[in-house]
């Protein structure tokens, strides 16, 4: 586990993985702040985007619900082949689901972006624009490119999950006692400090993935507005807006997650050995999953608002970006 503590030595100074994580986080934060401050003349106002989102939602609640139901149905259609995994080898239905995802869902997302942009102009968000197939080929290709781009952002998270899985399963002749000792060494002999370090690393990996998703969030909206380069010079403001919208419109889920962590963290800090050796008395998994499920269900109706807010931010660039000053 020493390799996880010391990343490298620079001029006899020991640089740990925690130092790297904090440094990368600080660099990302500075880039977001400076990028938003140095935004081009056509600026994006997050407050205006939020007001536009609430206006469209308030003026057409029924249309918004139909729009979201249509999106959910498309997702279910793409995932339906996975039900065949009980009857045939898993790779076959997985390949069919992946094909449907690229050939059906990605173009549908572009059509949804077109409908959201039209709703900001006063049209209904639930319209025939959702079934427009005139740009199907380019939508499939751009969806494939964005998937590859997001996959690159997900590499740190994937490696972290893989490494944690290896430790949990005890592969490479690692048992529970060895894992506990490694965690203790990671914190310099303090288990609580090690848990804090691990928490910060996990949070950093999640943040990297979220920033990657946010960087590409406005691309399809710029595409349907006829200028894919429209978002250039505004990406960090879009990242900031995407993160803000994610925190705001997924608030029920964050509350549920906090409720679960409040139950688990005290046991994790006081009896890590019991957790690793499977002797600790944890809260019932069923109750924790139910709490997360309730939070997720309460978040579902708010998800269109998060996408609509991104659409409203990009729409400001079309309108001149000075709506906030009006």
N, C-alpha and C positions, 0 to 999 in steps of 0.2 A: 504493500500500500504506500510505501515511501515514494514510488513514482508518481502517485496522485498528489502527494504533498509538494514535492519539488518538481517544477516543470523544467527549469533549466537554471544555470548559474551565469550571471552577467557581471563581469568584473568582480568576482568573488562575492557577489550579492546573490543570495538564494531567492529565486522567483518561484512562488508557489502557484498552483492552479487557482487558488482563491484570489491572489494578486491579479492574475490574468483576467479572471471573471470580473472583478471590480473595475479593472482598467478598461476592458471592452465595454462594460456597462456605462462607464463615464464617457467614453468616446462616443457611443451611440447617443447618449443624452445630449452631449454638446452638439453633435451633428444635427439632431432634431431641432434644438433651440436655434442654432445658427442658421440652419436651412429655412426654418419658419421666418426668422428675422430678416433674412436676405431674399425673401420671396420676390418674385417679379412684380411689376407695377400692378398687374391684375391680381389683386390679393383675394384670398379665400377667408371668409369670416365664418368661424364655427358657430357663433350665435345665430347668424342668418341662416345657416344650413339647418340648424335645429328648429328654428321657427318655420322654415319651409316644409320640413318633414312633418311637423305637427299640423301644419295647415292642410297639407295634402291628405293626411290621415283623418283629420276632423271633417273635411269636406266630403269624403267618400269612404266611410267605414265599411259599408257593404261591399263596395268594389275592392277595397283592400283585402277583405276576408276572402273573396272569390279568387283574387290574384294569388294569395298565399296558398289556398287550397290547391290551385292548379300547380303551383310549384312543388308542393308536397306530393301530389299524385305522380308527377314526372319522376321525382326521386324514388318513389315506391316502385314505379315501373322499371326503373333501371336496376333496382336492387332485387326485384322479384326472382330473377334466375338463381339467386343464392339459396332459395328454398329447395332447389334440386340437389343441394349438397348432401341431403339425406339419402338420395336415391342413386347417385353416381359419383365418380371421383371428383373431389373438390376443384381441381384446376379447370375443369370444363365449365361449370356454372360461373366460376370466378372470372374466366375469360369472357364469357358472354356478358356478364354484368359490366366488366370494364369497357367492352366494346359499346354497349348501350350508353354508358356514362359519357364516352367521348363523342359518340355519334348523335345522341339525343339530348343529354343534359347540358353539355357545353353550349350548343346552339340555343337551347332554351334560356340559358342565362343571359346570352346576348339579347335575345328577344325581350326578356324581362327588363334588361337595362334600357332598351328602347321605350318600353311602356312606362318605366319610371321617369325617364326624361320627358316624355309626353305629358305625364301627370303634373310635372312641375310647370308646364305651360298651360294647364287648365283642363286637359283631357282626362278621361277616366283611366285609371291605372289598369283596369280589366277591359281589354279590347282585343281586336283581331291582331294587334301588333305582337301578341304573345305567340301567334302561330305563323309569323312571317318567316318563310324559308328562303328568301331571296339571297341571303348571305350565308347559307348553310356551310358551304365548303370552307370559306375563310374563317368562319366561327369554329369549325372543328379543328383547323390547323392552329389557330391562336389559342384555343383551349389546350391543345397538346403542348404547345410551347410554354404556356403558363404553368402547366402541371410539372414539366421538367424543371422550371425555375423554382417552383415551390419545393420540389423534391430536394434541390440543392440546399435550400434553407433548412430543411428538416434533417439533414445529415447529422449535425451535432446532437439533436434530440434522439435520433435513432441509435446512435452509438451509445449514448448515455443509458437508454433503456436496455440495450443489449448487454452492456457491462453490468448493470444492476441485476438483470435476469441471471447472468452467470453466477454472480455472488449469491443470489437468493437460492438458486438450485444447487449450489455447492459443487459446481463443475470444477475441473482442474484440481481435484483433491482438496477442495476448500470446504471445511465444515463450519457449523454455526459458531464454535468457539474462535476459529480463525477469523471469521467475518467480524465478530465482536472486537477482537484484538486489533484488526485492521482499522475498524472505525475509530477505536480509541486512539490508535497511533495517528490517524488522520487529524484528530483534534489536539495533537500534542499531549496526549494523556488525559484529556478532558472529554468525556462522552458528549456532554451537552454542547460544548463548542463544536465538536465534530458534526453533531446533528444540525447545528446552525449553518456550518459550512455547506453541508449537503443540501440543506434547504435553499441556500443562496445559489448554489450551482444549478439545482432544478429550476428555480425561478428564472435564472439567466438563460437556460436552454429554452424554456417556454417563451421568454421575451424575444429571443432571436427568431423563433418560429412565427410569433405574432407580427413582428416587424416585417418579416418576409412576406406574410400574407397581406399586410397593410401596404407594402410597396407596390403591389400589383392590383390593389383593390379598385382603383379608378380607371384601369386600362380599358375595360369593356364599355364604360360610359363614354370615354373619349372616342372610342371606335364608332359608336352609334351616332355620335355628334359630328362625325366626318373628319375628325382631326386627331389621330392617335398620338401625335406629339403635343397635344394640348396640355398634358399634365407635366411636361418637362419644366423643371424649375419650381414645381409645386409639390414634389413628391413627399418631402418631409412634413409639410403641412397636412397632406393627405394621411400620412402615417399617424400624425398627432390626432387628427380627427377620427380616424378609424379606431385608434386605441380608446379615445374618449367615448365614442359611440358603443364600443364593445363593453366598456365598464358600465356605461349608463343603461343600455338596453338589455344587458344580461345580468342586471343586479339581482333578481331572484335566485339565479344559480350561484352567484358569488356568495350570497347570504347562506344558502344551503351548504356550500362547500366550507364556509367559515364555521358553521355549526358542527360539521363533522370533524374538522380539525381541532376544535375546542375539546371534543370528546377524546380524540386520539393522542394529541400532543402531550398532555400530562403523563399518560402511561408511557409514551415513547421516551420521554425525558427521564422518568423515574425507574423504568424497568425494561431497558432495551434488551438486556440479556434474556428476559422472559419472552419477549416478542420473537427474537431470533430463534430461541429454542422451542418456540410454540407452547410455552407454559404460562404466559401472561393471560390475564382475563381481560380481553378487549370487549368493547361494546358490540352488540350483536350486528353482524354484517347486514342482516336483513333490514334492521332499523336505519343503518347508515345509507344503504342503497335506496331505501324508501325516501329518506330525506333528500338525497341527490335527485331522485326521480321527480319528486314534487317540485323542487327548484327548477329542474329542466322543463317540466310541463308548463310552469308559470312563465318561463322565459320564451317558450315557443311563439306565443302571439306577438311578442315584441321583436322577433328576429327581422321581419320585413322593415321595421323602422331603422334598424342599423344599416341595412343595404340602401334604404331610401336616403339616409343622411349622407352617405358617400356620393350618391347620385346628385344630391343637392349641392355638395361641395364642388363637384366637377361642373355642374350646370352654371355656377357663378362665373366660371371662366368663359363660358359662351356668352353670358350676358354682360361681360365687361368686368366682372369681379368687384364692382364698386357699390353693390347693393347695401353693404353695411354702412356706407356713408350717407345713404339716403334717409 
